[in-house]
Amino acid sequence: MKKALVLAAAGLLCAAPAFADLALATSKNCMSCHAVDRKVLGPSFKDIAAKYKDTKGAADLLATKIMKGGAGVWGPVPMPANNQVSEADAKKLAAWVLSTK
């Protein structure tokens, strides 16, 4: 029983960063247009990670797109600027998106 509790606690600790960034994405309304593993209005976070996996400076590029918006990369629907997202939060979100598999 004690071993099972220790393993469960370790699993939660390992998953905590993913939940924290999912919570940040939810709080910044990212989930209105995106999902982790499927296209909604915008591409899935997994598709974004795959597209930018070999791009030098991808985290900074995505952080800028998160804050200022963008258009033309994923089709005709533009991503609006997100003025409520600070630079620090945009960098956290970009790093998290790039880490999704």
N, C-alpha and C positions, 0 to 999 in steps of 0.2 A: 504494500500500500504506500509506504513512504517513498519507495523508488518511483512509483507511478506519479506521485505528486511532484517529485523533483523533475521528472521528465516533462510533465505537463507545464510546469513553471518555466523550464528552459525553452520549450517551444514557444511560449507566449513572449518571452524576452526576445527571441530571434525574430518573431513576427512584428514586434512593436514598431520598428521604424516604418515598415510598410503601412501599417494601420495609421500611424501618425501622419504620413504624407497623403494617404487617401483621405484622411480627415481634413487636411489642409486643402486638398483639391476640392473636396465637397464644400468647404467653407468659402472658397473663392469662386464658387459656381462653375468650376471646370466640368463637373459631372452633368451639367445641363446639356452640353454638346458632345462630350466625350465619355467613353467607358474604357475600362482597362483592357478588355479582350474582344470588343466588338465595335463596329462603326455605329455611331448615332448620327448626329449632324456632321460632326468632324470625325477624323480617323481615331481608331483605338490607340491607346497609349502603347500597346505592344507593337502596332504597326509603325508608330512614330519612332520607337526605340530601334526597330529593325532598319528603318530607312536611314537613320542618322548614326548607326553603330560605328561606322568607319569614318565619320566626318570629324576632322580636327576642329576643336572649338565648339562642338555641338551643344554643350551645356550652356555656353554663353549665347549662342545663336538662338536656342530655344527660349532662354530666359528673356531675351529681347522680344521675341515673338509673343511670349506670354503677356508682357507688359504693353507692347505697342501694336499688337495684332499683325496680321499678314494676309496675303492672298496669292492664289495661283499655284501653290505647291501641291495641294490636294484636290483641286477642282475649282469650280467657279464660286463657291460659297466662301466669302472672306471670314477670317477670324477677327472679331472686333478687339480693340485695345481693352485692356483690363486695368483701369486706373486704380482699382482698389487693391491691386497686388503690388507689394513693395519689391524692391530689387532683391532683398534677402529672401523673401518668400518665393519669388520667381526662380531664383537659383536653386532653392530647395525642391521646388516642383519640377524643374528641368532635370535635375539629377535623379529624382525619383522616376520620372517618365523614362529616362534613358536606362534605368536599371530594371525596368519591367521586361520579363521574358515570356 
